[in-house]
Amino acid sequence: MKMCCAMRLIKSLPNSIDIIYKTDKFMSKIEELIQQLCPNGVVYKPLWSVTIWDKKFNSVENKKQSKIINYKYLLAADLFRLQQKQGNVFLLSTGEQTGWTTEELAKDCLKEGEVITIPGGKSRPVIDCIKYYKGKFVTADNRIMTSYDINILNNKFLYYIILSRGEIIDTFYRGSGIKHPDMSKVLDLSIPVPPLPVQEEIVRILDNFTNLKAELQAELQARKSQYEYYRDELLNYNVSKRIPLKNISNGVCSGKSKERIHNGKFPLYGSTGIISSTNTAEYHKEQILIARVGANAGYVYIAKGDYDVSDNTLIVDIKPDFSLKYIFYQLSGMNLHQYAKGGGQPLVTAGQIKEIIIPIPPLAEQDRIVKILDRFDALVNDLSVGLPAEIAARQKQYEYYRDMLLSFNELPNE
C-alpha cells in the first residue's frame, strides 16, 4: 500500500454533513391532531397502571402488579458468551455493548416480545442504558416493561417517554458503586397518555430523527473501520526492524495511588482515563497508560501535565529516542485486551506488555506517520469537527423535539 492512498482517504473525509430536518410539516400535522383530539390536554397516569413488568417487586403493592411476565436473565459475562455473528436473537444487555446469538444457544432464556428496559444495576446515567426492542431476545439483569394494552399505550411511545424522563428515573437509583432502582418510585412515575393517533404520529417523527442519527453513526463506524485499516497499514508498512517494548521504554509499572478526592488539585488516571482527582501529582511528563484490570484491561491512552495514576493502571515510560505518539498508535492497534487473563477480573500484566514486539522505522518516519494519523484521528473522533460533531448536533435537535413533543397540558382530575 502506498502512503498516498491514506492521504487521499483523509482528504476525502467530510468536515460536516449538510442535513436539514424538514420539521415544519411534521409539527403542523401533530398540532392538527392535538387540536382535534385533545385540545385541552391529556390524561396522565401512573406507570404501574399502563404497564406490565418482568417480576413482582417487594416494594410495590400487589394491586399495582396484577400481572407479570417472567424473563430469565443472565449475568453480563454469561450473556456475551452466547454471542454469534449470524444470530437472530438479540442480546439485551444493561449497557452499551449488545450483540446477537442463536435460538439454539439461547435455549430456555429465549423470549419474544416488544419491551422497554431500564438496568437492574447501573454505574452511569440511566438514559445511556434505556433500551427498546421488538423480537426475539435474551436479557441481562434488566427491569423490563411492556404496555398493558397497545390500543391505549403504544410501546414505542412509552420508550420515548421513558427516555425523556431519564433524569427523573436516575434519582430513583440508590446505593454506592452499582446503584439499584427503587421500583416503587419508578412504577408511581406519572406519564402522559394522549390519544393513540397522537402517540403514533409522535413516534413517526421521533423515529425519523433516530433513523437519521443511526445512519450518521453507521457512516462514522465505516470511517473508523477505514481508519483502523489504514492505521494498521501505515504502522506496518515496509518495517523490518522490530523491538520488544522493554527495549523502547524505561520501564512498565503499575500506578500506586488509591486516593480519590472530589475536588482535588490534580487529575487521577485510571482504567478509562481521568476517573477522579487527587491532591498529589507523582508524574509530570507525558506517558502512555494502559488499563491493567477489569473489563477495560488493555485500553491505551496518554496522560499529560501534572497527575497521578491509580493502582489499576500500567505506566509505560517511553525513551526519548522514540516517538511516544507513534508507540501509542502501535499499542492502540494491537487489541491488548487479548492478553487479559482471569474470569471475573481480567488482568493484563507488566510482564506481558514488556514483551510486545513493536515495528520501529527511523524516527523521522515515525513522526511522519504520527502526523498522518493525528489528522485522521481528528476527523473521525474529534467532537469539534466531522461526523461526530454532526451526530452531536442531531442528538441535541432530537432531544429538543422529543421533550417538546412529549410535554402535554394535564387534564384536571375528575
Residue pairs with C-beta under 8 A, 6 or more apart in sequence:
1 230
1 233
1 237
3 234
3 237
3 372
5 230
6 230
6 233
6 234
6 372
6 376
7 372
9 226
9 230
9 376
10 372
10 375
10 376
10 379
13 223
13 376
13 379
13 380
13 386
14 386
14 387
15 379
15 385
15 386
16 385
16 386
16 389
16 390
17 216
17 219
17 387
17 390
19 212
19 216
19 390
19 394
21 208
21 209
21 212
21 397
23 205
23 401
26 204
26 205
26 208
29 201
30 198
30 201
30 202
30 205
30 405
33 195
33 197
33 198
33 201
34 194
34 198
37 194
37 195
37 197
37 198
38 194
38 195
38 198
38 408
40 409
40 411
41 408
41 409
41 410
41 411
42 192
42 193
42 194
42 195
42 198
42 408
42 409
42 410
42 411
43 192
43 193
43 410
43 411
44 190
44 191
44 192
44 193
44 408
44 410
44 411
45 190
45 191
45 193
46 64
46 187
46 188
46 189
46 190
46 191
47 145
47 186
47 187
47 188
47 189
47 190
47 191
48 60
48 64
48 65
48 187
48 188
49 64
49 148
50 147
50 148
50 149
50 152
50 153
50 158
50 191
50 193
51 145
51 146
51 147
51 148
51 153
51 158
51 187
52 67
52 68
52 69
52 145
52 146
52 147
52 148
53 65
53 68
53 69
53 143
53 144
53 145
53 183
53 187
54 68
54 69
54 70
54 71
54 142
54 143
54 144
54 145
55 68
55 70
56 62
56 65
56 68
57 65
57 183
57 184
57 187
59 182
59 183
59 184
60 183
60 184
60 187
64 187
65 187
67 148
69 113
69 144
69 146
71 111
71 139
71 142
71 144
72 108
72 109
72 111
72 139
73 109
73 120
73 139
73 140
73 141
73 142
74 82
74 109
74 138
74 139
74 140
75 140
75 141
76 93
76 94
76 95
76 140
76 141
77 343
77 344
79 91
79 93
79 138
79 139
79 140
80 91
80 93
80 97
80 99
82 91
82 101
82 105
82 106
82 138
83 91
83 99
83 100
83 101
84 100
84 101
84 102
84 105
85 100
86 100
86 102
87 99
87 100
87 101
87 102
87 105
88 100
88 102
88 103
88 136
89 100
89 101
89 102
89 103
89 105
89 106
89 110
89 136
89 137
89 138
90 98
90 100
90 133
90 135
90 136
90 137
90 138
91 98
91 99
91 100
91 101
91 137
91 138
91 140
92 98
92 115
92 117
92 131
92 133
92 137
92 138
92 139
92 140
92 142
93 99
93 140
94 117
94 119
94 120
94 121
94 122
94 129
94 140
94 141
94 142
95 119
95 128
95 129
96 128
96 129
101 138
103 110
103 136
106 136
106 138
109 138
109 139
110 136
110 137
110 138
111 136
111 137
111 138
111 139
112 135
112 136
112 137
113 134
113 137
113 146
114 133
114 134
114 146
114 147
114 150
114 155
115 132
115 133
115 134
115 137
115 144
115 145
115 146
115 155
116 130
116 131
116 132
116 144
116 145
116 146
116 155
116 158
116 159
116 162
117 129
117 130
117 131
117 132
117 133
117 139
117 142
117 143
117 144
117 145
118 126
118 129
118 130
118 142
118 143
118 162
118 169
118 181
118 186
119 126
119 129
119 141
119 142
119 143
120 141
120 142
120 143
120 180
120 181
121 141
121 178
121 179
121 180
122 129
122 173
122 178
122 179
123 177
123 178
123 179
125 166
125 167
125 170
126 166
126 169
126 170
126 173
127 163
127 166
127 167
127 170
130 159
130 162
130 163
130 166
131 142
132 155
132 156
132 159
134 155
143 181
143 183
143 186
145 158
145 162
146 155
147 153
147 154
147 155
147 158
151 196
152 193
152 196
153 193
153 199
154 196
154 199
154 200
154 203
156 203
156 207
157 199
157 200
157 202
157 203
158 191
160 202
160 203
160 206
160 402
160 406
161 191
161 192
161 406
162 169
163 402
164 402
164 403
164 406
165 189
165 191
168 189
169 181
169 186
169 189
172 181
172 182
172 185
172 186
173 179
173 180
173 181
173 182
174 180
174 181
174 182
192 406
192 408
192 410
194 202
194 408
202 405
202 406
205 401
205 405
206 398
206 401
206 402
206 405
209 394
209 397
209 398
209 401
209 402
210 398
212 394
213 391
213 394
213 395
213 398
216 387
216 390
216 391
216 394
217 391
219 387
220 380
220 387
220 388
220 391
223 379
223 380
223 387
224 380
227 376
227 377
227 380
228 333
230 376
231 329
231 333
231 373
231 376
232 333
234 369
234 372
234 373
235 329
235 330
235 333
235 359
235 369
236 359
238 361
239 359
239 360
239 361
241 359
241 360
241 361
242 357
242 358
242 359
242 360
243 357
243 358
243 360
244 354
244 355
244 356
244 357
244 358
245 252
245 316
245 327
245 353
245 354
245 355
245 356
245 357
245 358
246 252
246 354
246 355
248 318
248 319
248 322
248 327
248 358
248 360
249 316
249 317
249 318
249 319
249 354
250 317
250 318
250 319
251 317
252 314
252 315
252 316
252 317
252 350
252 353
252 354
253 314
253 315
253 350
254 292
254 311
254 312
254 313
254 314
254 315
254 350
255 269
255 289
255 308
255 309
255 310
255 311
255 312
255 313
255 314
255 315
256 282
256 309
256 311
257 268
257 278
257 280
257 282
257 308
257 309
257 310
257 311
258 310
258 311
259 268
259 278
259 279
259 280
259 308
260 268
260 275
260 276
260 277
260 278
261 276
261 277
261 278
261 279
262 276
262 277
263 277
264 276
264 277
264 278
264 279
265 277
265 278
265 279
265 281
266 277
266 278
266 279
266 280
266 281
266 306
266 307
266 308
267 274
267 277
267 278
267 303
267 305
267 307
267 308
268 274
268 275
268 276
268 277
268 278
268 307
268 308
268 309
268 310
269 275
269 289
269 303
269 307
269 308
269 309
269 310
269 313
270 276
270 291
270 309
270 310
270 312
270 313
271 291
271 292
271 293
271 294
271 296
271 297
271 299
271 310
271 312
271 313
272 291
272 296
272 299
273 301
275 310
278 308
280 308
281 306
281 307
281 308
282 307
282 308
282 309
283 303
283 306
283 307
283 308
283 309
283 315
284 305
284 306
286 302
286 303
286 304
286 324
287 302
287 303
287 315
287 316
287 317
287 318
287 324
288 300
288 301
288 302
288 315
288 316
288 318
288 324
288 327
288 328
288 331
289 300
289 301
289 302
289 303
289 309
289 313
289 314
289 315
289 316
290 298
290 299
290 300
290 313
290 314
290 316
290 331
290 336
290 348
290 353
291 297
291 298
291 299
291 300
291 312
291 313
291 314
291 348
292 312
292 313
292 314
292 347
292 348
292 349
293 312
293 345
293 346
293 347
293 348
294 312
294 345
294 346
295 346
297 336
297 337
297 340
297 346
297 347
297 348
298 335
298 336
298 337
298 338
298 339
298 340
298 348
299 336
299 337
300 328
300 331
300 332
300 336
301 328
302 324
302 325
302 328
303 309
309 315
314 348
314 350
314 353
316 327
316 331
316 353
318 324
318 327
321 363
322 360
322 363
322 366
323 363
323 366
323 367
323 370
325 370
325 374
326 366
326 367
326 369
326 370
327 358
329 369
329 370
329 373
330 358
330 359
331 356
331 358
334 356
336 348
336 353
336 356
337 346
337 348
339 348
339 349
339 352
339 353
340 346
340 347
340 348
341 347
360 366
361 369
378 385
378 386
379 385
379 386
380 386
380 387
380 388
381 388
382 388
382 389
383 389
383 392
